[in-house]
Amino acid sequence: KSPFGLSTSTECMLLWFSKRQTQGLTGLTRLLFSIIFPWLLAYLVALGVMKTLGYK
């Protein structure tokens, strides 16, 4: 057990995250972007296909 009462892996993750935070929010935004962007792309493609097929 660590001094913080967390498991060492959680602590390492928190440490890594706080290190990433010092570089700004780039890590978080990149993570969010990598999750959201494929869905957004799929949505836009589906929208385009539906418009092409004549759906409103």
N, C-alpha and C positions, 0 to 999 in steps of 0.2 A: 504493500500500500504506500502511496505517496503522501507527502505532508498535506496535500490538499484534499485527501480522502477520496481521490478519484483513482481509477485504474491507470496504470502507466501508459497504456495505449491511448486512452482518452486524453491524458495529459500531453502526450507527444503530438496528438492531433491538434489540440488547442494551441500548443507551442508553435507548431508549424503554421497554423492559421494566423496567429498573432504576428508571426514573422512575415507572412504574406501581406497582412494588413499594413505593415510598415511601408510596403511598396505601393500603398494606395489600395483602392478597391478593384484593381485590375483582375485579381484572381477570382473574386466573387462574381464580377460582371462577366468574365470569360466563362465561368461555370454556368451562370444563368443563361448566357447567350447560347452555349452549347446544348442546353436543355430546351430552350424556347425556340431557337432558330429553326431546327428541323420541323417542328410542329407548325410554325408560322409558314415555312416554305411549303409544306404539305397542304396547308389550308389554302394558300394562294394558288397552288397548282390545281387543287380541286375546284376552286372558284373559277379559275380560267377555263377548265374543262367544262364545267356546268354552263358557263356563258357561251362557250363554243357550241355546245349541244342545244342551246336555246332555252335553258332554264332560267328563271328569274330569281 
